[in-house]
């Protein structure tokens, strides 16, 4: 097992799948790059929020489940990431989008997707709902100046 001590505000990468890496952060915001098969345990400093974990894979390639106050992300490529969850949130960035991981006072969520103790695929569409602008009325969808000619 490897142990990685980050400097305050640093960016480190890539954590691979060769062995489990214990990642020790600081009170500052760090960025950690993880390969698609990366294996890491992130220490409790990551539940303070403001950090970013960049994963070189699609979100849908991962399943997520809760174990206590930590989220476990696994994939068929061998990835196994254990990330503590806090109320301020950290950013999980996949190749298909970035989502906040946090405890919102009721649930642990990735974007808008509610996590549970049962492993579930990370749904990048559900997670991205938080970033989509709301539709206030049909007028926001329908162009009332458009017309159709038949015949």
C-alpha positions in Angstrom: 0.0 0.0 0.0 1.3 3.4 -0.9 0.7 6.6 1.1 0.5 10.0 -0.7 0.8 13.2 1.4 -0.5 16.2 -0.6 0.9 19.8 -0.3 -1.7 22.5 0.4 -3.4 23.5 -2.8 -1.6 21.0 -4.9 -2.6 18.9 -8.0 -1.5 15.3 -8.1 -1.9 12.7 -10.7 -2.3 10.0 -11.7 -3.3 7.4 -9.1 -3.5 4.0 -10.8 -4.6 0.5 -10.1 -1.2 -1.0 -9.2 -1.9 -0.8 -5.5 -4.3 1.0 -3.1 -3.1 4.5 -2.3 -4.0 6.3 0.9 -4.4 9.9 0.0 -3.8 12.4 2.8 -4.9 15.9 2.1 -4.7 19.2 3.9 -7.1 22.0 5.0 -6.6 23.6 1.6 -8.2 22.6 -1.7 -6.4 19.9 -3.6 -7.0 18.2 -7.0 -6.3 14.5 -7.4 -6.2 12.8 -10.8 -7.3 9.1 -10.9 -6.9 6.6 -13.7 -10.0 4.6 -14.8 -8.7 1.7 -12.7 -7.4 3.8 -9.8 -7.6 2.4 -6.3 -7.5 4.9 -3.4 -8.7 5.7 0.1 -9.1 9.4 0.7 -8.6 10.7 4.2 -11.1 12.7 6.2 -9.7 16.0 5.1 -11.6 15.5 1.9 -15.0 15.8 3.7 -14.3 19.5 4.4 -15.2 20.3 0.8 -13.5 22.3 -2.0 -11.3 19.5 -3.3 -11.7 17.9 -6.7 -11.2 14.3 -7.7 -10.8 13.9 -11.5 -11.5 10.4 -12.8 -10.4 9.5 -16.3 -13.5 7.6 -17.2 -17.3 8.0 -17.8 -19.5 8.3 -14.8 -21.7 5.5 -16.1 -18.7 3.1 -15.8 -19.0 3.4 -12.0 -21.2 2.1 -9.3 -21.6 4.0 -6.0 -22.6 2.9 -2.5 -22.4 4.3 1.0 -20.5 2.7 3.8 -20.9 4.8 6.9 -20.0 8.4 6.0 -18.0 7.4 3.0 -18.9 6.8 -0.6 -17.3 3.8 -2.4 -16.9 4.1 -6.2 -16.1 0.9 -8.1 -15.9 -0.1 -11.8 -15.5 -3.1 -13.9 -12.0 -1.9 -14.8 -10.9 -2.4 -11.2 -11.4 1.0 -9.7 -12.1 1.2 -6.0 -12.3 4.6 -4.5 -13.3 5.4 -0.9 -14.2 9.1 -0.4 -15.5 10.7 2.8 -18.6 12.8 2.5 -19.2 16.1 4.1 -21.8 19.0 4.0 -19.6 21.4 1.9 -19.0 18.9 -0.9 -16.2 18.1 -3.2 -16.2 17.9 -7.0 -16.2 14.6 -8.7 -15.1 15.2 -12.3 -15.6 12.4 -14.8 -14.9 12.6 -18.6 -18.6 13.2 -19.1 -19.2 15.8 -16.4 -18.5 17.3 -13.0 -20.8 16.8 -10.0 -20.8 17.8 -6.4 -20.6 15.0 -3.8 -22.1 16.0 -0.5 -24.5 15.3 2.3 -27.3 17.8 1.7 -28.9 17.5 5.2 -31.1 14.7 4.1 -29.2 12.5 1.7 -25.7 11.9 0.2 -25.9 13.0 -3.4 -23.8 13.1 -6.5 -25.3 16.0 -8.3 -29.0 15.2 -7.8 -28.6 11.4 -7.7 -29.4 10.1 -4.2 -26.9 7.5 -3.0 -27.7 4.5 -0.8 -25.9 1.5 0.8 -26.8 -0.6 -2.2 -24.4 -0.3 -5.1 -26.0 1.6 -8.0 -24.7 2.9 -11.3 -23.7 6.5 -11.3 -26.2 8.1 -13.6 -24.6 11.1 -15.2 -27.9 12.3 -16.6 -29.6 12.3 -13.1 -26.5 13.9 -11.6 -26.5 16.6 -14.2 -30.1 17.7 -13.5 -28.7 20.2 -11.0 -26.9 22.1 -13.7 -29.8 22.2 -16.1 -31.9 25.4 -16.1 -35.5 24.9 -15.0 -38.3 25.2 -17.4 -40.8 27.7 -16.0 -43.5 27.3 -18.6 -44.4 25.9 -22.0 -43.4 29.3 -23.5 -39.8 28.4 -22.5 -40.0 25.4 -24.8 -42.3 26.4 -27.6 -41.4 29.2 -30.1 -44.7 31.0 -30.5 -43.5 32.9 -33.5 -42.9 29.7 -35.5 -45.5 28.4 -38.0 -46.0 25.3 -40.1 -47.2 25.2 -43.7 -49.0 22.1 -44.8 -49.7 21.0 -48.3 
